[in-house]
């Protein structure tokens, strides 16, 4: 059995051109290490090549050029990831959380079956399952109550089940907790389009830990001749409502939703998010922006809304917007190359 995918950094780098040569007969596209298959090891090698950590031979470049544009870059990584589908899918053993438009369910999987409990009602059911490749048949409570579904692994720890009625349920080994109306996933406070905050959630400014980490980061940046300052930090529910409504009146709701959060869905309300120096596209490409992208994780921050990820995060690229996670978690997210949504196996969509 071969599962996908080790976590990699998919950075939109320019890559490198090579003089295309003929691939050897019977060669496998993506087989960079010459073991006869396109696998996770090849994915990691291409990732290191795109990041400039290693060099490839001409033949390796040809194998790694998945989209045939005579360039090895992050686009080939995307194609490679899609190719690495599950050969013989299995369900995991253990406790998982499923999140869909219908709510949250807590699952326990074991060989050939399991059970779940609905988070909102406390009701649940036993089920049995049969699997064939990516197709899964689930018998809930009895053989008569059967659905024919599809399982999709998104990485080695997360998977989706596309139920027969079209509902997509996203499974993660992380525990979802809702405390006083605030959602925590694996202990991380989440505020996005799917998970909101109560109107009365108010830390009265940036958290002390966030402010301390930013001060340290700004101090070290200054040693490189750069100036980092807090342009926008904490915003209350009411203040965010005013900002959002103003953007809606200027640009319409559809456009406003691409760059401004509705009240109760802004990370700024958590006291853990900062817009650095400014909040417009003029920041992109500046020495400060480049330094922030390369170094913010060292101080516990991530670039929250990366380029090319709007369909996942729900927001356009914002190189100035950083989110504090703590050094250990920020490093894990940064090195994964994933957005916070991808890392936690959640979505960001207004319901």
HELIX and SHEET records of a PDB file:
HELIX    1   1 UNK A   40  UNK A   50  1                                  11    
HELIX    2   2 UNK A   58  UNK A   64  1                                   7    
HELIX    3   3 UNK A   74  UNK A   83  1                                  10    
HELIX    4   4 UNK A  208  UNK A  223  1                                  16    
HELIX    5   5 UNK A  237  UNK A  251  1                                  15    
HELIX    6   6 UNK A  253  UNK A  256  1                                   4    
HELIX    7   7 UNK A  267  UNK A  270  5                                   4    
HELIX    8   8 UNK A  281  UNK A  283  5                                   3    
HELIX    9   9 UNK A  287  UNK A  295  1                                   9    
HELIX   10  10 UNK A  296  UNK A  299  5                                   4    
HELIX   11  11 UNK A  310  UNK A  313  1                                   4    
HELIX   12  12 UNK A  327  UNK A  336  1                                  10    
HELIX   13  13 UNK A  340  UNK A  344  1                                   5    
SHEET    1   A 2 UNK A  16  UNK A  17  0                                        
SHEET    2   A 2 UNK A  71  UNK A  72 -1                                        
SHEET    1   B 9 UNK A  94  UNK A 100  0                                        
SHEET    2   B 9 UNK A 103  UNK A 110 -1                                        
SHEET    3   B 9 UNK A 113  UNK A 118 -1                                        
SHEET    4   B 9 UNK A 124  UNK A 132 -1                                        
SHEET    5   B 9 UNK A 135  UNK A 140 -1                                        
SHEET    6   B 9 UNK A 146  UNK A 153 -1                                        
SHEET    7   B 9 UNK A 159  UNK A 162 -1                                        
SHEET    8   B 9 UNK A 168  UNK A 172 -1                                        
SHEET    9   B 9 UNK A  94  UNK A 100 -1                                        
SHEET    1   C 3 UNK A 176  UNK A 179  0                                        
SHEET    2   C 3 UNK A 182  UNK A 185 -1                                        
SHEET    3   C 3 UNK A 188  UNK A 190 -1                                        
SHEET    1   D 4 UNK A 230  UNK A 232  0                                        
SHEET    2   D 4 UNK A 273  UNK A 276 -1                                        
SHEET    3   D 4 UNK A 318  UNK A 324 -1                                        
SHEET    4   D 4 UNK A 301  UNK A 305 -1                                        
END                                                                             
